[in-house]
Amino acid sequence: MHGSTNIQKGRQFQFLKTVLWLGLTAFGGPQMHLPYFKKRLIDRKRFINQEDLVEINAFCNLLPGPTTTQTITTIGLKLGGPKLAILTVLFWALPGAAIMLILALSPTFLSAHQLQYISATVVGFMVYGFLSMSQWMDKTPLNWGILLISGLLGYSIHTPLIFPLGVIFAALISAKFGKHLGPKTKLPSSQIKWRNLTVFFLIFTIVGAGGLLLSKYKTTSKWLQPVVYFENTYRMGALSFGGGNVLAAMTMEQYVHHKKRMTLDELNTGIGAIQATPGPNFNLAVYTNAVAMRNSNYTQSGQIMGGVIGLVAVFLPGILLVLFAYPIWTTLQNYSALQRSIPGIFAVSVGFILAASLILGEQLLIQIQNLSYSKISTHLFVLTATVIMLYTKKISTPLVVLFSILIGWLMP
C-alpha cells in the first residue's frame, strides 16, 4: 500500500478509536510503541500491513522529532489525508498529556516512593520491545551486523548525534550492499516538490527569530514569557533526534542549567512520571512548561496554558515535517536504493533499542547496588515479571504499570 489510501469515514472513526485506545494504553516509551502499533493496527484491525509500518517508521527515523508520534500520524495521513493526520496526533497524545498536566498541577499526586520500581518496569519494557521487534526484522547477515554495531555504539557513545549518524550510516550501507527488491529505478528529482520543505524551514526560521527577539524583552512584560517558552519548546522539538531521552537532556540544559526555570528534582519527577504515562514521551514538555509557569508565579490557569503551549510547540515541528516531507517520500519510495536502505534503517532502530536496554539496565544495577537484599530482589522480580506479563499477552500494559506502582506503594 503505497502513497495515499483514503478509507471510508466509518473506517476512519474506527481508526481514531484504536488510536485513542493506544494513547491510553501504550506504556513503555517509543521502544514499546511499534509492537503496540503492530498488534492493534495490523494484527487486529488490518488498517495497514507490516511492510507499510516498517517503511513508514524508516521514513520517520530520518526526521527529527517524536518518531513514533510521526509514525502513527503518517499512517493517519495515508488513510485519510491531513485532517485525519491531525486528529490522529491529538487522539494519540492527549491522554498522556492530560496526565502529565495533572501531575504538574498537583506535585504530590505521585511520590518518588510510589514510582521507585518504575525504572525496573521500564527496563522490562525495553527488553520485551527489543525481543519483539527483532523477530520481525529482515534477518540477513547485513542487518544483524547493523543491529549489533549500532547497539554497541549506542551503548558506548552517549551523544545525541549517534542516532542520526547511525541512521544515515545504516541507510548508506544497506543501499549499497542490501539485497535488490526489484529493477533499478533512477532518482526522479524532477518530480520532487521541494517547496514543501522550504515552507517548513521558513516557518522554523520565523518562529526561532521571533522567539529570540522577544526573549530580550521578556523581563519587561510577563505576557512575553509564554511566547518564549513556545519558541524554546518548538526549537527543542524540531532538533530532537533520538526521541524522548534526547528531549529530556535538552530540557535539562535549557530549563534547569541555563535558564533556571525549574529545579533538577522537579525535572527528575517529570522524567520518572513520563515512564508511567501512556503515549509519547514528548509529553514531558507539557509537564515542564506547566511547572515553569508555576515557578514564574502564574496562576493555575496560566499553568494550564503552559501545558497547552508545551503540547502544541513540541509536536508541531514534527507534524509539519510529516505533512511537508511525506509527499517527497512517496515520490522517492520506488527508487531502488531507497528500498534497499529501509531494512537497514529498521535494523539500526532495533539496535538502538538494544543500546537503550543495556544503558537503562546498567543504570538500574548502579541504582540498586547499595540497597538491601530484599530491595534488590524486588527490583529484579518486577523486571522479570514485567517481561513475562508482556510475553503472555494476557495482562494489559496499564495493569503492568499499576502492578509496579502498587508494589512501590506497599513496600516500606
KOLSEDO-884220 format. One record per residue (C-alpha): residue in three letters; z, x, y. Coordinates in nm, 3 decimals. Last residue first. Layout:
<nodes>
NODE residu      c3      c1      c2
NODE    ALA       Z       X       Y
...
</nodes>
This chain:
<nodes>
NODE residu      c3      c1      c2
NODE    PRO   5.303   0.839   0.041
NODE    MET   5.013   0.695  -0.160
NODE    LEU   4.958   0.320  -0.137
NODE    TRP   4.747   0.318   0.182
NODE    GLY   4.535   0.611   0.072
NODE    ILE   4.482   0.444  -0.268
NODE    LEU   4.375   0.127  -0.088
NODE    ILE   4.135   0.320   0.136
NODE    SER   3.965   0.476  -0.169
NODE    PHE   3.936   0.141  -0.351
NODE    LEU   3.805  -0.019  -0.031
NODE    VAL   3.525   0.241  -0.035
NODE    VAL   3.436   0.163  -0.396
NODE    LEU   3.465  -0.210  -0.327
NODE    PRO   3.213  -0.178  -0.043
NODE    THR   2.985   0.010  -0.289
NODE    SER   2.957  -0.275  -0.536
NODE    ILE   3.102  -0.227  -0.885
NODE    LYS   2.881  -0.288  -1.188
NODE    LYS   2.628  -0.016  -1.107
NODE    THR   2.787   0.196  -1.384
NODE    TYR   2.667   0.506  -1.201
NODE    LEU   2.840   0.412  -0.876
NODE    MET   3.171   0.348  -1.050
NODE    ILE   3.147   0.679  -1.238
NODE    VAL   3.068   0.881  -0.924
NODE    THR   3.351   0.718  -0.728
NODE    ALA   3.598   0.757  -1.017
NODE    THR   3.529   1.131  -1.027
NODE    LEU   3.589   1.176  -0.654
NODE    VAL   3.897   0.949  -0.653
NODE    PHE   4.043   1.134  -0.953
NODE    LEU   3.979   1.471  -0.791
NODE    HIS   4.162   1.359  -0.477
NODE    THR   4.446   1.211  -0.683
NODE    SER   4.488   1.531  -0.885
NODE    ILE   4.510   1.738  -0.569
NODE    LYS   4.774   1.500  -0.429
NODE    SER   4.977   1.510  -0.753
NODE    TYR   4.964   1.891  -0.765
NODE    SER   5.094   1.916  -0.409
NODE    LEU   4.864   2.017  -0.129
NODE    ASN   4.771   2.372  -0.034
NODE    GLN   4.423   2.368  -0.196
NODE    ILE   4.341   2.015  -0.076
NODE    GLN   4.140   2.086   0.239
NODE    ILE   3.979   2.403   0.104
NODE    LEU   3.862   2.216  -0.205
NODE    LEU   3.731   1.930   0.011
NODE    GLN   3.546   2.175   0.235
NODE    GLU   3.379   2.327  -0.073
NODE    GLY   3.273   1.983  -0.195
NODE    LEU   3.144   1.897   0.152
NODE    ILE   2.930   2.210   0.156
NODE    LEU   2.810   2.175  -0.203
NODE    SER   2.719   1.807  -0.167
NODE    ALA   2.548   1.875   0.167
NODE    ALA   2.342   2.150   0.005
NODE    LEU   2.241   1.920  -0.282
NODE    ILE   2.142   1.656  -0.025
NODE    PHE   1.945   1.932   0.146
NODE    GLY   1.757   1.993  -0.177
NODE    VAL   1.678   1.623  -0.214
NODE    SER   1.515   1.634   0.130
NODE    VAL   1.332   1.953   0.033
NODE    ALA   1.189   1.773  -0.269
NODE    PHE   1.071   1.480  -0.053
NODE    ILE   0.886   1.719   0.177
NODE    GLY   0.734   1.890  -0.127
NODE    PRO   0.617   1.559  -0.276
NODE    ILE   0.454   1.470   0.062
NODE    SER   0.267   1.801   0.114
NODE    ARG  -0.011   1.727  -0.136
NODE    GLN  -0.099   1.406   0.048
NODE    LEU  -0.106   1.595   0.378
NODE    ALA  -0.349   1.850   0.233
NODE    SER  -0.573   1.568   0.106
NODE    TYR  -0.600   1.379   0.437
NODE    ASN  -0.563   1.014   0.336
NODE    GLN  -0.234   0.989   0.532
NODE    LEU  -0.382   1.114   0.859
NODE    THR  -0.484   0.785   1.017
NODE    THR  -0.172   0.612   0.889
NODE    TRP   0.031   0.899   1.034
NODE    ILE  -0.123   0.851   1.379
NODE    PRO  -0.033   0.480   1.368
NODE    TYR   0.319   0.592   1.266
NODE    ALA   0.366   0.812   1.573
NODE    PHE   0.411   0.556   1.853
NODE    LEU   0.620   0.290   1.680
NODE    VAL   0.816   0.544   1.474
NODE    LEU   0.871   0.772   1.774
NODE    LEU   0.991   0.475   1.980
NODE    ILE   1.239   0.395   1.702
NODE    GLY   1.376   0.748   1.702
NODE    PRO   1.403   0.757   2.082
NODE    LEU   1.582   0.417   2.097
NODE    PHE   1.842   0.472   1.824
NODE    VAL   2.097   0.683   2.015
NODE    ALA   2.047   0.507   2.351
NODE    VAL   2.071   0.148   2.229
NODE    LEU   2.385   0.181   2.016
NODE    GLY   2.562   0.421   2.254
NODE    ILE   2.495   0.199   2.555
NODE    VAL   2.623  -0.101   2.359
NODE    GLY   2.943   0.087   2.279
NODE    GLY   2.982   0.187   2.645
NODE    MET   2.936  -0.176   2.750
NODE    ILE   3.217  -0.267   2.510
NODE    GLN   3.429  -0.001   2.683
NODE    GLY   3.342  -0.151   3.021
NODE    SER   3.453  -0.494   2.896
NODE    GLN   3.775  -0.334   2.776
NODE    THR   3.840  -0.194   3.122
NODE    TYR   3.714   0.149   3.228
NODE    ASN   3.966   0.425   3.285
NODE    SER   3.730   0.719   3.213
NODE    ASN   3.913   0.768   2.883
NODE    ARG   3.814   0.415   2.786
NODE    MET   3.450   0.487   2.876
NODE    ALA   3.459   0.799   2.659
NODE    VAL   3.611   0.595   2.374
NODE    ALA   3.327   0.339   2.397
NODE    ASN   3.071   0.621   2.414
NODE    THR   3.215   0.796   2.111
NODE    TYR   3.240   0.482   1.897
NODE    VAL   2.886   0.355   1.955
NODE    ALA   2.753   0.711   1.917
NODE    LEU   2.908   0.728   1.568
NODE    ASN   2.661   0.453   1.483
NODE    PHE   2.428   0.746   1.410
NODE    ASN   2.588   0.747   1.064
NODE    PRO   2.359   0.457   0.973
NODE    GLY   2.484   0.159   0.772
NODE    PRO   2.819   0.096   0.613
NODE    THR   3.145   0.239   0.751
NODE    ALA   3.395   0.449   0.554
NODE    GLN   3.220   0.777   0.639
NODE    ILE   3.192   0.659   1.000
NODE    ALA   3.573   0.636   1.012
NODE    GLY   3.621   1.005   0.940
NODE    ILE   3.376   1.106   1.212
NODE    GLY   3.542   0.863   1.453
NODE    THR   3.889   0.998   1.381
NODE    ASN   3.751   1.350   1.421
NODE    LEU   3.620   1.257   1.766
NODE    GLU   3.958   1.125   1.879
NODE    ASP   4.132   1.433   1.740
NODE    LEU   3.886   1.658   1.926
NODE    THR   3.976   1.485   2.250
NODE    MET   3.738   1.277   2.459
NODE    ARG   3.524   1.310   2.771
NODE    LYS   3.600   1.681   2.813
NODE    LYS   3.245   1.756   2.945
NODE    HIS   3.154   2.078   2.761
NODE    HIS   3.398   2.103   2.469
NODE    VAL   3.464   1.743   2.368
NODE    TYR   3.173   1.521   2.477
NODE    GLN   2.873   1.758   2.475
NODE    GLU   2.971   2.017   2.211
NODE    MET   3.145   1.769   1.982
NODE    THR   2.862   1.521   2.030
NODE    MET   2.606   1.785   1.929
NODE    ALA   2.803   1.859   1.610
NODE    ALA   2.836   1.488   1.530
NODE    LEU   2.461   1.438   1.588
NODE    VAL   2.388   1.725   1.349
NODE    ASN   2.609   1.569   1.082
NODE    GLY   2.444   1.230   1.145
NODE    GLY   2.094   1.337   1.052
NODE    GLY   1.913   1.669   1.014
NODE    PHE   1.708   1.697   1.331
NODE    SER   1.889   1.547   1.629
NODE    LEU   1.678   1.606   1.942
NODE    ALA   1.589   1.250   2.042
NODE    GLY   1.928   1.103   1.954
NODE    MET   2.102   1.379   2.151
NODE    ARG   1.879   1.312   2.454
NODE    TYR   1.939   0.936   2.436
NODE    THR   2.314   0.999   2.411
NODE    ASN   2.319   1.221   2.720
NODE    GLU   2.091   0.984   2.913
NODE    PHE   2.297   0.676   2.827
NODE    TYR   2.623   0.854   2.909
NODE    VAL   2.478   0.949   3.250
NODE    VAL   2.384   0.587   3.314
NODE    PRO   2.734   0.475   3.208
NODE    GLN   2.887   0.718   3.464
NODE    LEU   2.667   0.605   3.754
NODE    TRP   2.878   0.295   3.815
NODE    LYS   3.185   0.502   3.897
NODE    SER   3.008   0.642   4.202
NODE    THR   3.088   0.966   4.385
NODE    THR   3.176   1.162   4.072
NODE    LYS   2.847   1.063   3.905
NODE    TYR   2.635   1.221   4.182
NODE    LYS   2.506   1.532   4.002
NODE    SER   2.476   1.331   3.680
NODE    LEU   2.221   1.107   3.854
NODE    LEU   1.963   1.386   3.868
NODE    LEU   2.012   1.493   3.506
NODE    GLY   1.998   1.132   3.387
NODE    GLY   1.677   1.064   3.578
NODE    ALA   1.513   1.384   3.451
NODE    GLY   1.604   1.301   3.091
NODE    VAL   1.494   0.938   3.111
NODE    ILE   1.164   1.030   3.278
NODE    THR   1.096   1.317   3.035
NODE    PHE   1.166   1.106   2.724
NODE    ILE   0.946   0.823   2.854
NODE    LEU   0.660   1.068   2.919
NODE    PHE   0.714   1.226   2.576
NODE    PHE   0.678   0.885   2.413
NODE    VAL   0.369   0.790   2.618
NODE    THR   0.200   1.118   2.520
NODE    LEU   0.287   1.047   2.157
NODE    ASN   0.091   0.721   2.171
NODE    ARG  -0.187   0.881   2.378
NODE    TRP  -0.272   1.099   2.076
NODE    LYS  -0.500   0.833   1.932
NODE    ILE  -0.634   1.010   1.623
NODE    GLN  -0.989   0.918   1.521
NODE    SER  -1.149   1.240   1.649
NODE    SER  -0.899   1.448   1.450
NODE    PRO  -1.014   1.307   1.116
NODE    LEU  -0.880   1.603   0.908
NODE    LYS  -1.128   1.657   0.627
NODE    THR  -1.075   1.497   0.289
NODE    LYS  -1.061   1.679  -0.043
NODE    PRO  -1.102   1.452  -0.344
NODE    GLY  -0.787   1.322  -0.510
NODE    LEU  -0.423   1.399  -0.578
NODE    HIS  -0.457   1.777  -0.596
NODE    LYS  -0.143   1.950  -0.723
NODE    GLY   0.063   2.139  -0.471
NODE    PHE  -0.014   2.502  -0.380
NODE    LYS  -0.130   2.492  -0.018
NODE    ALA  -0.002   2.151   0.091
NODE    SER   0.322   2.211  -0.101
NODE    ILE   0.381   2.544   0.071
NODE    LEU   0.301   2.402   0.417
NODE    ALA   0.512   2.087   0.372
NODE    ALA   0.803   2.284   0.224
NODE    PHE   0.802   2.527   0.518
NODE    ILE   0.784   2.245   0.776
NODE    VAL   1.068   2.054   0.606
NODE    GLY   1.282   2.367   0.577
NODE    LEU   1.227   2.456   0.942
NODE    PRO   1.324   2.103   1.047
NODE    PHE   1.642   2.117   0.830
NODE    ILE   1.749   2.479   0.890
NODE    LEU   1.741   2.438   1.267
NODE    PRO   2.073   2.250   1.270
NODE    THR   2.246   2.573   1.163
NODE    HIS   2.485   2.650   0.879
NODE    ILE   2.296   2.893   0.657
NODE    SER   2.438   2.933   0.304
NODE    TYR   2.446   2.571   0.181
NODE    GLY   2.115   2.477   0.343
NODE    LEU   1.963   2.799   0.208
NODE    LEU   2.087   2.723  -0.144
NODE    GLY   1.964   2.362  -0.136
NODE    SER   1.633   2.457   0.025
NODE    ILE   1.573   2.719  -0.245
NODE    LEU   1.674   2.485  -0.529
NODE    LEU   1.467   2.188  -0.411
NODE    ILE   1.160   2.397  -0.323
NODE    GLY   1.172   2.560  -0.667
NODE    TRP   1.205   2.223  -0.837
NODE    ASN   0.907   2.102  -0.633
NODE    LEU   0.693   2.399  -0.736
NODE    PRO   0.795   2.376  -1.103
NODE    THR   0.683   2.009  -1.103
NODE    LYS   0.914   1.709  -1.133
NODE    ASP   0.782   1.458  -0.877
NODE    MET   1.123   1.331  -0.763
NODE    TRP   1.250   1.006  -0.910
NODE    GLN   1.541   1.158  -1.103
NODE    SER   1.636   1.396  -0.820
NODE    MET   1.716   1.092  -0.606
NODE    SER   1.989   0.962  -0.839
NODE    LEU   2.157   1.294  -0.913
NODE    PHE   2.161   1.389  -0.544
NODE    GLY   2.287   1.049  -0.429
NODE    TYR   2.555   1.045  -0.701
NODE    VAL   2.685   1.385  -0.591
NODE    MET   2.678   1.280  -0.225
NODE    PHE   2.862   0.951  -0.290
NODE    GLY   3.130   1.141  -0.483
NODE    VAL   3.162   1.388  -0.196
NODE    VAL   3.206   1.089   0.039
NODE    THR   3.478   0.944  -0.184
NODE    ALA   3.669   1.274  -0.180
NODE    SER   3.646   1.282   0.202
NODE    ILE   3.761   0.918   0.215
NODE    TYR   4.086   1.012   0.039
NODE    GLN   4.298   1.055   0.355
NODE    LEU   4.149   0.750   0.528
NODE    GLN   4.464   0.536   0.509
NODE    HIS   4.677   0.825   0.635
NODE    ALA   4.430   0.901   0.915
NODE    SER   4.504   0.554   1.050
NODE    LEU   4.278   0.250   1.061
NODE    PHE   4.327  -0.024   1.323
NODE    THR   4.539   0.211   1.536
NODE    PRO   4.254   0.301   1.774
NODE    SER   4.174  -0.067   1.851
NODE    LEU   3.882  -0.069   2.099
NODE    ALA   3.718   0.233   1.935
NODE    LEU   3.780   0.095   1.585
NODE    ILE   3.634  -0.241   1.687
NODE    LEU   3.327  -0.062   1.825
NODE    MET   3.285   0.130   1.498
NODE    ILE   3.298  -0.196   1.300
NODE    ALA   3.043  -0.366   1.528
NODE    ALA   2.808  -0.066   1.498
NODE    GLY   2.831  -0.081   1.119
NODE    PRO   2.719  -0.444   1.115
NODE    LEU   2.462  -0.392   1.397
NODE    ALA   2.258  -0.107   1.248
NODE    TRP   2.043  -0.267   0.975
NODE    PHE   1.992  -0.610   1.132
NODE    LEU   1.904  -0.445   1.464
NODE    VAL   1.674  -0.184   1.307
NODE    THR   1.489  -0.457   1.116
NODE    LEU   1.455  -0.687   1.417
NODE    ILE   1.274  -0.405   1.599
NODE    ALA   1.042  -0.342   1.302
NODE    LEU   0.977  -0.716   1.257
NODE    LYS   0.852  -0.735   1.615
NODE    PRO   0.652  -0.410   1.587
NODE    GLY   0.442  -0.523   1.285
NODE    GLY   0.539  -0.738   0.990
NODE    LEU   0.542  -0.552   0.660
NODE    LYS   0.435  -0.205   0.773
NODE    LEU   0.663  -0.213   1.078
NODE    GLY   0.956  -0.335   0.867
NODE    ILE   0.900  -0.042   0.630
NODE    THR   0.887   0.185   0.934
NODE    THR   1.224   0.050   1.044
NODE    ILE   1.369   0.120   0.698
NODE    THR   1.253   0.481   0.719
NODE    GLN   1.347   0.528   1.085
NODE    THR   1.701   0.418   1.003
NODE    THR   1.694   0.654   0.702
NODE    THR   1.583   0.945   0.922
NODE    PRO   1.814   0.895   1.220
NODE    GLY   1.644   1.110   1.486
NODE    PRO   1.392   1.391   1.495
NODE    LEU   1.067   1.329   1.308
NODE    LEU   0.909   1.511   1.012
NODE    ASN   1.163   1.354   0.776
NODE    CYS   1.031   1.015   0.890
NODE    PHE   0.685   1.084   0.745
NODE    ALA   0.834   1.204   0.415
NODE    ASN   1.051   0.891   0.403
NODE    ILE   0.742   0.675   0.449
NODE    GLU   0.560   0.853   0.165
NODE    VAL   0.857   0.839  -0.073
NODE    LEU   0.909   0.468   0.004
NODE    ASP   0.540   0.388  -0.039
NODE    GLU   0.525   0.563  -0.377
NODE    GLN   0.835   0.370  -0.488
NODE    ASN   0.675   0.032  -0.422
NODE    ILE   0.718  -0.210  -0.132
NODE    PHE   0.872  -0.556  -0.081
NODE    ARG   0.949  -0.569  -0.453
NODE    LYS   1.271  -0.773  -0.411
NODE    ARG   1.494  -0.636  -0.687
NODE    ASP   1.360  -0.292  -0.785
NODE    ILE   1.180  -0.211  -0.462
NODE    LEU   1.371  -0.330  -0.152
NODE    ARG   1.718  -0.363  -0.305
NODE    LYS   1.749  -0.076  -0.555
NODE    LYS   1.506   0.159  -0.384
NODE    PHE   1.665   0.103  -0.044
NODE    TYR   2.011   0.164  -0.190
NODE    PRO   1.891   0.489  -0.355
NODE    LEU   1.743   0.586  -0.016
NODE    HIS   2.067   0.510   0.169
NODE    MET   2.301   0.728  -0.037
NODE    GLN   2.222   1.067   0.117
NODE    PRO   2.189   0.892   0.455
NODE    GLY   2.560   0.803   0.465
NODE    GLY   2.789   0.687   0.186
NODE    PHE   2.806   0.312   0.241
NODE    ALA   2.509   0.075   0.231
NODE    THR   2.697  -0.259   0.201
NODE    LEU   2.681  -0.448   0.532
NODE    GLY   2.361  -0.294   0.669
NODE    LEU   2.205  -0.330   0.325
NODE    TRP   2.292  -0.701   0.328
NODE    LEU   2.133  -0.728   0.673
NODE    VAL   1.819  -0.555   0.542
NODE    THR   1.802  -0.799   0.250
NODE    LYS   1.832  -1.096   0.485
NODE    LEU   1.564  -0.938   0.706
NODE    PHE   1.328  -0.909   0.405
NODE    GLN   1.391  -1.271   0.304
NODE    PHE   1.303  -1.379   0.659
NODE    GLN   0.986  -1.169   0.642
NODE    ARG   0.895  -1.341   0.314
NODE    GLY   0.923  -1.678   0.482
NODE    LYS   0.718  -1.547   0.774
NODE    GLN   0.433  -1.433   0.549
NODE    ILE   0.374  -1.062   0.491
NODE    ASN   0.176  -0.820   0.707
NODE    THR   0.064  -0.512   0.515
NODE    SER  -0.004  -0.238   0.770
NODE    GLY  -0.129   0.103   0.663
NODE    HIS  -0.126   0.198   0.298
NODE    MET   0.000   0.000   0.000
</nodes>
